[in-house]
Amino acid sequence: MSLIADEIITFSSVLRMAYNLLNGRNYLKRKKFREKEKLVAVTLPFSDLAFAAGTVPVFPIRMHKFEISQYLSYLGSASSIFGWKNVSNFLSFIKNLGINEVSKIVDDIIENVIDTINVKYNEMYDVGIENGISSDFCYGLKSLVGMHVTKGRNVDACLNVTIRCSAYNKYLESLKSINEKPSQIWIDIPPRNLGNSIELLTDNISNALNEFEKLTGNSITDNDLREHFKIGNQIKRSYKNIIYDISASDFYPCNPATFSEIMALLSITFQDYNSNATRYRDNIVALEKEMRERIRNGIGMDVSKMPRIFVTPMFGGWEPKTHEILYELGGRALYADWELLKFLEEIPTGSHTNPSEEYARFLMRATETGIGCDNDKLTDSYLRMASDLNADGIVFFQLFGCHSISNCYAMLREKVRRELEIPITAITFNKIGDNVEQVKTRLGAFMEMFKY
């Protein structure tokens, strides 16, 4: 029985997000074959132009068939008749009846929603290895290669946005050799904001929009960009409210293990908004509302005596058992990668603005002050985020094969100890589930520091 199964079913918005994530294959097939829309592969939260162009962005793993989808299909069918809120209430009612056989079905549905994502990531990692990806690449890149080897031929284009990681950029360059059919749409971000960087990046964005117009046969107006940015801004606003107003607060709308699972789900789904920005906006706004209502009614858990442990980075690969282990040890895990990397910054949408230039400024800020142009700026981002969350400690994941972020740990550790004066520890990571016992041992020693 998952720690979180008892409570997660009470959030109808979470059920909807999980359903939209894991039932993506059917949704995407309908979009591609019945509605003749173009699918565009994206990695990291770079889906904005794809949405504005009227295409369907997709994080490639979602084109796979997940074992859970058959159960979620039943819930999806029921929701179309009764609504997700009533489905959630019904599941809660079943749980409260205490009928073991029926209760087990509910547990399986929820637990599989969570576990099947990680199982599929590991499958894609293995496919990447089998297809000869360099052992020097990190978990995230190996998994991404596996996704494109297995499903990349089904997309019409790949949106490739370069970042500071040279290995990631090499992965982008390899996509054409993995599958020849998809168009490759590029946005090169200048490594530093010097001189005419914004002008160059704005031109690169305009060129990418031209490629999207060739792909779809439709023109893309400034208003198309602004309208999507408005939706994206609403999503970011709710996401930031959940991070700052709720995850860093002293009272949670559920137990911390549940809350961490929800935050992990948000982190995964934020990359492509489950291929439907409007629907995702409605879901995350509803999630924030559900959380606030529970807190207002005193439903949840007092976490004021539980240390806030900022766990990062998770976007390139991390051990999902970490937050359960921390919870069992008396702590609570805080996840905020996309805020740390400045992907939750809003984009101005006024009629007087140039939306392509505003998007260029958004990408440049993420490059400069989020992921950072160098380790000094990157570690400053971690310090800023830990301080903003009022974190009591930091757990840093060092990915095997990561030469862009993991090698900043020594510098980060010294800055944290000197400037924040809070405990920090590193967890080495290669593959989900590989070294859970080692993680338990390391976190056990780490959490001992909060007992005095």
C-alpha positions as CSV (number, residue, x, y, z in Angstrom):
1,M,0.0,0.0,0.0
2,S,1.5,3.3,-1.0
3,L,1.9,6.0,1.7
4,I,0.0,8.4,-0.4
5,A,-2.9,6.3,-1.8
6,D,-5.3,7.1,1.1
7,E,-5.2,10.8,0.4
8,I,-4.3,11.4,-3.2
9,I,-7.7,10.2,-4.4
10,T,-9.4,13.1,-2.6
11,F,-7.8,15.6,-5.0
12,S,-9.9,15.3,-8.2
13,S,-7.5,17.6,-10.0
14,V,-4.6,15.2,-9.3
15,L,-6.7,12.3,-10.7
16,R,-7.3,14.4,-13.9
17,M,-3.6,15.2,-14.3
18,A,-2.6,11.6,-13.8
19,Y,-5.2,10.4,-16.2
20,N,-4.2,13.0,-18.9
21,L,-0.5,12.1,-18.4
22,L,-0.9,8.3,-18.6
23,N,-3.7,8.2,-21.1
24,G,-1.8,10.5,-23.4
25,R,-1.2,7.8,-26.1
26,N,-5.0,7.7,-26.9
27,Y,-5.3,11.4,-26.8
28,L,-2.3,11.9,-29.1
29,K,-3.4,9.3,-31.6
30,R,-6.7,11.0,-31.9
31,K,-5.0,14.4,-32.4
32,K,-2.6,13.0,-35.1
33,F,-4.8,10.7,-37.1
34,R,-8.4,11.9,-36.6
35,E,-7.8,15.6,-36.2
36,K,-4.7,15.8,-38.4
37,E,-2.8,17.9,-36.0
38,K,1.0,18.0,-35.9
39,L,2.9,16.4,-32.9
40,V,6.0,18.2,-31.8
41,A,8.5,16.5,-29.4
42,V,9.7,18.7,-26.6
43,T,12.1,18.2,-23.6
44,L,12.3,20.5,-20.7
45,P,9.6,23.3,-20.4
46,F,10.1,24.6,-24.0
47,S,6.6,24.0,-25.3
48,D,5.4,27.6,-25.7
49,L,6.1,28.1,-29.4
50,A,4.6,24.7,-30.2
51,F,1.4,25.6,-28.5
52,A,1.3,29.1,-30.1
53,A,1.8,27.5,-33.5
54,G,-1.3,25.4,-33.1
55,T,0.7,22.1,-32.9
56,V,0.5,19.5,-30.1
57,P,3.7,19.4,-28.0
58,V,4.5,16.1,-26.4
59,F,7.2,14.8,-24.0
60,P,7.9,11.6,-26.0
61,I,7.5,9.1,-23.1
62,R,3.7,9.9,-23.2
63,M,3.3,8.2,-26.6
64,H,3.9,4.9,-24.8
65,K,1.1,2.7,-23.5
66,F,1.2,2.5,-19.8
67,E,-0.2,-0.6,-18.0
68,I,-2.3,1.6,-15.8
69,S,-4.2,3.2,-18.7
70,Q,-6.8,0.4,-18.8
71,Y,-7.9,1.2,-15.2
72,L,-7.7,5.0,-15.8
73,S,-9.8,4.6,-18.9
74,Y,-12.7,3.3,-16.7
75,L,-12.3,6.4,-14.5
76,G,-12.1,8.6,-17.6
77,S,-15.3,7.1,-18.9
78,A,-17.0,7.6,-15.6
79,S,-15.8,11.2,-15.4
80,S,-17.3,12.0,-18.7
81,I,-20.7,11.2,-17.3
82,F,-20.4,12.1,-13.6
83,G,-17.5,14.5,-13.5
84,W,-14.1,14.1,-11.9
85,K,-15.2,15.5,-8.6
86,N,-17.9,12.9,-8.2
87,V,-15.5,10.2,-9.3
88,S,-13.0,11.4,-6.6
89,N,-15.8,11.4,-3.9
90,F,-16.9,7.9,-5.0
91,L,-13.3,6.6,-4.6
92,S,-13.0,8.2,-1.2
93,F,-16.4,6.6,-0.2
94,I,-15.2,3.2,-1.3
95,K,-12.0,3.5,0.7
96,N,-13.9,4.5,3.8
97,L,-16.2,1.4,3.5
98,G,-13.2,-0.8,4.3
99,I,-14.1,-3.5,1.8
100,N,-10.7,-5.1,1.3
101,E,-11.3,-6.4,-2.3
102,V,-12.7,-3.1,-3.6
103,S,-10.2,-1.0,-1.5
104,K,-7.3,-3.0,-3.1
105,I,-8.5,-2.0,-6.6
106,V,-8.4,1.6,-5.6
107,D,-5.0,1.3,-4.1
108,D,-3.7,-0.5,-7.2
109,I,-5.1,2.3,-9.5
110,I,-3.4,5.1,-7.5
111,E,-0.2,3.3,-6.7
112,N,0.3,2.2,-10.3
113,V,-0.3,5.7,-11.5
114,I,2.8,6.7,-9.5
115,D,5.0,3.7,-10.0
116,T,4.4,3.1,-13.7
117,I,5.9,6.5,-14.7
118,N,9.2,5.5,-13.0
119,V,9.1,2.0,-14.5
120,K,8.7,3.5,-18.0
121,Y,11.6,5.9,-17.4
122,N,13.8,2.9,-16.5
123,E,12.7,1.1,-19.6
124,M,13.7,4.0,-21.8
125,Y,17.0,4.2,-20.0
126,D,17.7,0.6,-20.9
127,V,16.7,1.2,-24.6
128,G,19.1,4.1,-24.7
129,I,21.9,1.9,-23.4
130,E,21.0,-0.8,-25.9
131,N,21.2,1.7,-28.7
132,G,24.8,2.6,-27.9
133,I,24.4,6.0,-26.2
134,S,27.7,7.0,-24.6
135,S,28.1,5.8,-21.0
136,D,29.2,9.3,-20.2
137,F,25.7,10.6,-20.6
138,C,23.4,11.0,-17.6
139,Y,20.2,9.1,-16.8
140,G,18.0,11.8,-18.3
141,L,19.7,11.8,-21.6
142,K,19.8,8.0,-21.9
143,S,16.1,7.9,-21.2
144,L,15.4,10.6,-23.7
145,V,17.3,8.7,-26.4
146,G,15.2,5.6,-25.5
147,M,12.0,7.7,-25.9
148,H,13.0,8.8,-29.4
149,V,14.3,5.4,-30.5
150,T,10.9,3.8,-29.6
151,K,8.4,6.6,-30.4
152,G,10.3,9.5,-32.1
153,R,9.1,8.4,-35.6
154,N,5.6,9.3,-34.6
155,V,6.2,13.0,-34.2
156,D,6.2,15.5,-37.0
157,A,8.9,17.7,-35.6
158,C,11.3,18.1,-32.7
159,L,11.7,21.5,-31.0
160,N,15.4,21.7,-30.1
161,V,16.4,24.4,-27.6
162,T,20.1,24.5,-26.7
163,I,21.1,25.0,-23.1
164,R,24.4,25.2,-21.2
165,C,24.8,21.4,-21.1
166,S,27.0,20.3,-24.1
167,A,25.9,16.7,-23.7
168,Y,22.2,17.8,-23.9
169,N,23.0,19.7,-27.1
170,K,24.8,16.7,-28.6
171,Y,21.7,14.6,-27.8
172,L,19.6,17.2,-29.7
173,E,22.0,16.9,-32.7
174,S,21.6,13.1,-32.6
175,L,17.8,13.2,-33.1
176,K,18.0,13.4,-36.9
177,S,20.1,10.2,-37.0
178,I,17.6,8.4,-34.7
179,N,14.6,9.3,-36.9
180,E,14.9,11.0,-40.3
181,K,11.3,11.9,-40.8
182,P,10.6,14.6,-38.1
183,S,11.6,18.2,-38.9
184,Q,14.2,19.6,-36.6
185,I,13.3,23.1,-35.4
186,W,16.1,24.8,-33.6
187,I,16.4,27.7,-31.1
188,D,20.0,28.5,-30.2
189,I,20.2,30.4,-26.9
190,P,23.4,32.5,-26.7
191,P,25.5,31.3,-23.8
192,R,25.7,34.8,-22.2
193,N,23.6,38.0,-22.4
194,L,26.3,40.2,-23.9
195,G,25.8,42.9,-26.5
196,N,23.2,41.9,-29.1
197,S,22.3,38.5,-27.5
198,I,18.5,39.4,-27.1
199,E,18.4,40.5,-30.8
200,L,20.1,37.3,-31.9
201,L,17.8,35.2,-29.8
202,T,14.7,37.1,-31.1
203,D,15.8,36.3,-34.7
204,N,16.3,32.6,-33.8
205,I,12.8,32.5,-32.3
206,S,11.4,34.2,-35.5
207,N,13.2,31.6,-37.6
208,A,11.7,28.8,-35.5
209,L,8.2,30.3,-36.0
210,N,8.8,30.3,-39.7
211,E,9.6,26.6,-39.5
212,F,6.4,26.0,-37.6
213,E,4.5,27.8,-40.3
214,K,6.0,25.6,-42.9
215,L,5.1,22.5,-40.8
216,T,1.4,23.5,-40.3
217,G,0.7,25.7,-43.4
218,N,-0.7,28.3,-41.0
219,S,0.5,31.8,-40.1
220,I,1.4,32.6,-36.5
221,T,0.5,36.1,-35.3
222,D,1.7,38.1,-32.4
223,N,-1.7,37.6,-30.8
224,D,-1.3,33.8,-31.1
225,L,1.8,34.1,-29.0
226,R,0.3,36.5,-26.5
227,E,-2.8,34.3,-26.0
228,H,-0.7,31.2,-25.2
229,F,1.6,33.3,-22.9
230,K,-1.5,34.4,-21.0
231,I,-2.5,30.7,-20.4
232,G,1.1,29.9,-19.5
233,N,1.3,32.8,-17.0
234,Q,-1.8,31.5,-15.2
235,I,-0.2,28.0,-15.0
236,K,3.0,29.5,-13.6
237,R,1.1,31.7,-11.1
238,S,-0.7,28.7,-9.6
239,Y,2.5,26.6,-9.6
240,K,4.4,29.3,-7.7
241,N,1.6,29.7,-5.2
242,I,1.7,26.0,-4.5
243,I,5.5,26.2,-4.1
244,Y,5.7,29.3,-1.9
245,D,2.3,29.6,-0.1
246,I,1.7,25.9,0.5
247,S,4.9,23.7,0.2
248,A,6.9,26.1,2.5
249,S,4.0,26.6,5.0
250,D,3.5,24.9,8.4
251,F,0.2,23.2,7.5
252,Y,-0.2,20.9,4.5
253,P,-3.5,19.8,2.9
254,C,-2.3,16.2,3.1
255,N,0.7,14.3,4.5
256,P,4.1,15.3,3.2
257,A,4.5,12.1,1.3
258,T,1.3,12.8,-0.6
259,F,2.3,16.4,-1.2
260,S,5.7,15.4,-2.6
261,E,4.1,12.9,-5.0
262,I,1.9,15.7,-6.3
263,M,4.9,18.0,-6.7
264,A,6.7,15.3,-8.6
265,L,3.7,14.9,-10.9
266,L,3.6,18.7,-11.5
267,S,7.3,18.6,-12.4
268,I,6.9,15.9,-15.0
269,T,3.7,17.2,-16.6
270,F,4.9,20.8,-16.7
271,Q,7.2,20.0,-19.6
272,D,4.4,19.7,-22.1
273,Y,1.3,20.6,-20.1
274,N,0.0,17.1,-20.9
275,S,-0.3,18.3,-24.5
276,N,-3.2,20.7,-23.7
277,A,-2.4,24.0,-22.2
278,T,-5.9,25.1,-21.5
279,R,-6.9,21.9,-19.8
280,Y,-3.7,21.9,-17.8
281,R,-4.3,25.5,-16.7
282,D,-7.8,24.5,-15.4
283,N,-6.4,21.5,-13.6
284,I,-3.6,23.3,-11.8
285,V,-5.8,26.2,-10.9
286,A,-8.3,23.7,-9.5
287,L,-5.5,21.9,-7.6
288,E,-4.4,25.2,-5.9
289,K,-8.1,25.8,-5.0
290,E,-8.6,22.3,-3.6
291,M,-5.4,22.6,-1.5
292,R,-6.4,26.0,-0.1
293,E,-10.0,24.8,0.7
294,R,-8.6,21.8,2.7
295,I,-6.2,24.1,4.6
296,R,-9.0,26.5,5.3
297,N,-11.1,23.7,6.7
298,G,-8.3,22.3,8.8
299,I,-8.0,19.2,6.7
300,G,-4.5,18.0,6.4
301,M,-1.4,17.8,8.7
302,D,0.6,20.2,10.9
303,V,4.2,20.0,9.5
304,S,5.6,22.9,11.5
305,K,8.0,20.6,13.4
306,M,9.2,18.8,10.3
307,P,12.4,20.1,8.7
308,R,12.1,21.5,5.2
309,I,14.5,19.6,3.0
310,F,15.0,21.0,-0.5
311,V,15.6,18.1,-2.8
312,T,17.3,19.0,-6.1
313,P,17.9,18.6,-9.0
314,M,15.2,16.1,-10.2
315,F,14.8,17.0,-13.9
316,G,17.7,14.9,-15.1
317,G,16.9,11.9,-12.9
318,W,16.4,11.4,-9.2
319,E,15.4,8.6,-6.8
320,P,11.6,9.0,-6.2
321,K,11.7,7.1,-2.9
322,T,13.6,10.0,-1.4
323,H,10.6,11.9,-0.2
324,E,9.0,8.8,1.3
325,I,12.3,8.0,3.2
326,L,12.5,11.6,4.4
327,Y,8.9,11.5,5.6
328,E,9.6,8.3,7.5
329,L,12.6,10.0,9.1
330,G,10.6,13.0,10.2
331,G,11.3,15.4,7.3
332,R,9.5,16.8,4.3
333,A,10.8,17.1,0.8
334,L,10.4,20.3,-1.2
335,Y,10.7,20.1,-5.0
336,A,11.0,23.3,-7.0
337,D,13.3,22.7,-10.0
338,W,11.3,24.7,-12.5
339,E,11.2,27.8,-10.2
340,L,14.9,27.4,-9.5
341,L,15.7,27.4,-13.2
342,K,13.4,30.4,-13.8
343,F,10.9,28.6,-16.0
344,L,8.0,29.9,-13.8
345,E,8.7,33.5,-14.7
346,E,5.7,35.2,-16.4
347,I,6.0,36.6,-19.9
348,P,4.6,40.2,-20.6
349,T,1.6,40.1,-22.9
350,G,0.7,43.7,-23.3
351,S,-0.4,44.9,-26.8
352,H,2.6,47.2,-27.0
353,T,5.1,44.3,-26.6
354,N,6.9,42.3,-29.1
355,P,6.1,38.7,-28.0
356,S,9.0,37.1,-29.7
357,E,11.4,39.6,-28.0
358,E,9.7,39.0,-24.6
359,Y,10.1,35.3,-25.1
360,A,13.7,35.8,-25.9
361,R,14.1,37.8,-22.6
362,F,12.4,34.9,-20.8
363,L,14.8,32.3,-22.2
364,M,17.8,34.5,-21.5
365,R,16.8,35.0,-17.9
366,A,16.5,31.3,-17.5
367,T,19.9,30.8,-19.1
368,E,21.6,33.5,-17.0
369,T,20.1,33.3,-13.6
370,G,18.4,29.9,-13.6
371,I,20.6,27.1,-14.9
372,G,23.4,29.6,-15.0
373,C,26.1,30.4,-17.5
374,D,28.7,28.9,-15.2
375,N,28.9,27.0,-11.9
376,D,29.1,30.2,-9.8
377,K,25.8,31.5,-11.1
378,L,24.2,28.0,-11.0
379,T,25.1,27.5,-7.3
380,D,23.8,31.0,-6.6
381,S,20.5,29.8,-8.0
382,Y,20.4,26.9,-5.6
383,L,21.2,29.2,-2.7
384,R,18.5,31.7,-3.7
385,M,15.9,28.9,-3.9
386,A,16.9,27.3,-0.6
387,S,16.7,30.8,1.0
388,D,13.3,31.6,-0.6
389,L,11.9,28.3,0.7
390,N,13.4,28.8,4.1
391,A,14.9,25.3,3.8
392,D,16.4,23.7,6.8
393,G,18.6,21.4,4.7
394,I,19.5,20.4,1.1
395,V,19.7,17.0,-0.6
396,F,21.6,17.3,-3.8
397,F,21.5,14.6,-6.5
398,Q,24.7,14.0,-8.3
399,L,23.9,12.2,-11.5
400,F,26.4,9.7,-12.9
401,G,27.6,11.1,-16.3
402,C,26.4,14.7,-15.6
403,H,29.3,17.1,-16.4
404,S,27.2,20.2,-16.4
405,I,25.4,20.4,-13.0
406,S,26.6,17.6,-10.8
407,N,30.2,18.9,-10.8
408,C,29.0,22.1,-9.0
409,Y,28.4,20.3,-5.7
410,A,31.7,21.1,-4.0
411,M,31.2,24.8,-4.7
412,L,27.6,24.6,-3.7
413,R,28.4,22.8,-0.4
414,E,30.9,25.5,0.6
415,K,28.5,28.3,-0.3
416,V,25.7,26.7,1.7
417,R,27.8,26.1,4.7
418,R,29.2,29.7,4.6
419,E,26.1,31.7,3.6
420,L,23.1,29.6,4.7
421,E,24.6,27.6,7.5
422,I,22.3,24.6,7.0
423,P,23.2,20.9,6.4
424,I,23.7,19.7,2.9
425,T,24.4,16.2,1.6
426,A,24.9,14.6,-1.9
427,I,23.2,11.4,-3.1
428,T,24.8,9.7,-6.1
429,F,22.3,8.5,-8.7
430,N,22.5,6.3,-11.8
431,K,19.1,4.7,-12.2
432,I,15.8,4.7,-10.4
433,G,15.7,2.0,-7.8
434,D,19.4,1.1,-8.1
435,N,20.7,2.2,-4.7
436,V,17.6,2.8,-2.5
437,E,19.4,1.2,0.5
438,Q,22.3,3.5,0.1
439,V,20.0,6.5,-0.1
440,K,18.3,5.3,3.1
441,T,21.6,5.1,4.9
442,R,22.8,8.5,3.6
443,L,19.5,10.2,4.5
444,G,19.4,8.5,7.9
445,A,22.7,10.0,8.8
446,F,21.7,13.4,7.3
447,M,18.4,13.6,9.3
448,E,20.3,12.8,12.5
449,M,21.6,16.4,12.3
450,F,18.1,17.7,13.0
451,K,17.6,15.9,16.3
452,Y,19.8,18.2,18.3
